Amino acid sequence: LHYVRLPVGNMYLVDCPGYGYAKVSKKEKELWKKLMEGYIAKSSGLKRMIILLDAQLGYGSMDIMLAESLNNFKVPFIAVLTKCDKTKDDELQKVLNKVIEVQKGFNFGSPIIHLTSSMTGYGVNE
């Protein structure tokens, strides 16, 4: 896990590089799941989680496991679709609809899905 202290307030951004789409063994995924569940369970200051999802792929199995853990520990979370500039509008809408449906299955998942592109700057300020 990579911790980055934010310049506003007493907040940190905790990055989980490779989580979600890394091509690793089932055993490695189980280790990551335990790592994330341990982090969520022990982080009393954790107020919200942002799950970054590739706009071409939407939720992957690791992302769903993370969302389930967050939901079980009653941690609110937001889904953000990234790389929206690389996805055609009709495909983006299909992925967005699927993400919305997945989010409906979680009590602590936000019904609002954010769309972003670091290349164009779209949705970054939100």
N, C-alpha and C positions, 0 to 999 in steps of 0.2 A: 504494500500500500504506500502511496506517496501522499504526504501531507503538505499542503500549501496554506500558509496563514494569509487570510484576506485582509486588505488594508482597512476594511470597514468593520467596526465592532470587534468582538472577540469570536471570530468565525474562522473555520478552516474548510478548505476544499480537500476532500480525500479522494484521490484518483485510484482506480483499480485497473491498471493498464492491462489490456488484453482480455479482460473479463468479458465474456459474452460470445466473442467470435474467434477466439484463439483456437487453433486446431491442436487439441491436446487429448490425451487418453481419458477414458471414463474415470479412472482412478484419480487423475489430476483434477478433473472437474469436481469430484467428491471432496478432494482436499480444499479446493477453492470455496466450495459451498460451506464447508465447516469453518473456514477462515472468515467468510462473510457473516455467517450466523453468529460466530463468536464476537466479531466486531460490533454487530448490531445489538447483541445481548448486553455487551459490556459498556456500550457508549451511552451513558445516561444523559449526556448533553446533545445527543443526536435529535435534531428537530425535524428534519426533512431530508429525503434522498431524491436525487435526480438520476433517472435511468436514461442514459444516452443510447438511442437506437438508430442504427443505420436506416435511412429512409428507403433504401432499396430492399431491405430485409425485414424490418419490423422486429417483433419480439422473437428471440431465439430461445432455446430451451434453458440456457443459463440465465437469461434475463427473467424468464418466468419463475425460475427457482428463487432468484433474488426478490422478485415482487412478492412471491408467496411468503418468504421469510420476513420481509418488511411488514406485510399484512399481519402475519402471526404475532409479531412484536409490536403491532399497532403504531408503526412509524409511517407517517404520511409520505407519499412519493408522487413524483411527477414524471411523465414520459416526455422526452424531447427527441424528435426525429431530426437527425443531423444529415448533412450532405444533400439537402433537398434540391439543390441546383443540379445534381447529377441524375435526378429522377424525372421522367416525363410526367406531366400533370395527371394523366389518367392512371398511371401506375402508382403515383404518389397517393392519389385518392383511394385506391384499393388498399394500399398498405395502411393508410390512415384509418380507414374503416375497420380493418382487422385489429389495429392497436386499440381503437375505441372499444371494440367488443371485448378484448382481453381486459382492459381497464375496468369494465363494468363488473367483472368477476371479483374485484378487490374492494373491500370496504374503505381502505385507506389510500387507494389510488385516485389521483385527481381526474375528474372527467375532462379536464382541459388538456389537450395535447399541444405542445409547442413545436413549431416547425422552424428550423434554422439552416443557415448556410454560412460557413465561415468564409467561403470564397466571395460571396456577394454581399455578406453582411445581413442578409434577410433574417429577421427574428432575433438577432443577437442582443439588441437593446432590451427586449422583453424579458 
